[in-house]
């Protein structure tokens, strides 16, 4: 077969990656998407604080109340994979307004809940919008911001994403303690209404690819797999990781996602284009994002347990204690974004992850007598490192994707982040609990009435408490407390290891390699690009003509 003649200059499809973009920076548009992301993330951290209050009001135990969180997690995780298709098919402005509206209506319904079951049902409604807000807002940023300024835009967007979890416990504790639990939900109503109004006024609709067909089998398999995986990760510690219930869920998740990958590679319009993983920069970016996400949650998960269970702080006090850490990350985000636009992801990722990994390792020495000012300083330094590294490392892969596939890429990015977060919490909880049991056994074996020091302490405790059985219970409580503290330290060490594992990947993500891969992706997917500026189906294949008519 004779080779095709090369096309003359200027003919053929427009380059998906323009070399220059003279558009102004869309400050108002960016404010709109930051506001939505901030609202969605803030609600999750507020509800965590209010859970004990809700248990008392509705008269339910911890297992039933946990479904208020689990239901939201599962519903939001299931809707993330379809956001890319929905945005491409119906327009990202429309989907963003839909997500904000669903989240706001769900928040209003949650505020009117009369029982635990009704609150769980309304949280699922809320999660349909909340799960869509993050990937859709990221996709909108890539659509409205010039490519040479995308780092700065994502850095500013990241301020809201980082600040919300820090403000949530403080605000939630204040609202629950001084007003009513209803406010943790109804506070979203005016914010959501304002965000919808601004979106309608400021954002322009993106081109719609009306030729796209919905991938029913892909959606079913992916949603089934993600639902089973997230449910197994959230309930594994309670039910037992080797229980039939959890093993069945993991089996269902594995085979569903395996069939999903096989199916997606065989159809023309996949729901999630996993062919993007043939892009090595995108694949490495996702890998380092997952590893650093697990390391990030080591602190977010362990430090509140330490301050509340070990030191007796309230959730509000814990939020105030961790606020400088969030402020440091928020301060670094736009700086790292600006630098990312100039030097690429590699130097920022290497320096940032090195700082975060070293500080994370130092934190594993945490104990009951640790200096709180020193702990706060280490958390701030670690936050500066992560703030420098996380946005460039997670964004460099999406930057190499053609603009018309960015919605699918951001859906994959957010899905991996959500699974990594659940996996990190589940694995770190397993490490903490198993190591607590190990340390408790070791400490108990070293304590005996035959040991002079233990015997003296037991006699002193008996004389103080007036009863030997009470003294033995007090000693056992001290042993369990120390064992839990050591289990937390071991979990922090595991979190540090995950950050260290991400460091070698950062060396691969150079600016030159990312730019080269971006041009390769532009050529590989050029045949799928819709006509520039046209809101409709892609151009017909060679040999076919468009049907006449409107």
Secondary structure, DSSP 4 states (H G I P E B T S, - for coil): -PPPPPPPTT-SSPPSS-S---PPP-HHHHHHHHHHHHHHHHHHHHHHHHHHHHHHHHT--HHHHHHHHHHHHHHHHHHHTTHHHHHHHH-HHHHHHHHHHHHHHHHHHHHT--SHHHHHHHHHHHHHHHHHHHHHHHHHHHHHS-GGGHHHHHHHHHHHHHHHHHHHHHHHHHHHHHS-TTHHHHHHHHHHHHHHHHHHHHPPPPPP-TT----HHHHHHHHHHHHHHHHHHHHHHHH-TTSHHHHHHHHHHHHHHHHHHHHHTTSSS-SS-GGGGGSHHHHHHHHHHHHHHHHHHHHHHHHHHIIIIIS---HHHHHHHHHHHHHHHHHHHHHHHHHHHHH-SHHHHHHHHHHHHHHHHHHTT--TT--HHHHHHHHHHHHHHHHHHHHHHHHHHHHTS-GGGHHHHHHHHHHHHHHHHHHHHHHHHHHHHHHHHHHHHHHHHT--TTSHHHHHHHHHHHHHHS-HHHHHHHHHHHHHHHHHHHHHHHHHHHHHHHHHHHHHHHTT--HHHHHHHHHHHHHHTGGGPPPTT--SPPPPPTT--PPS--
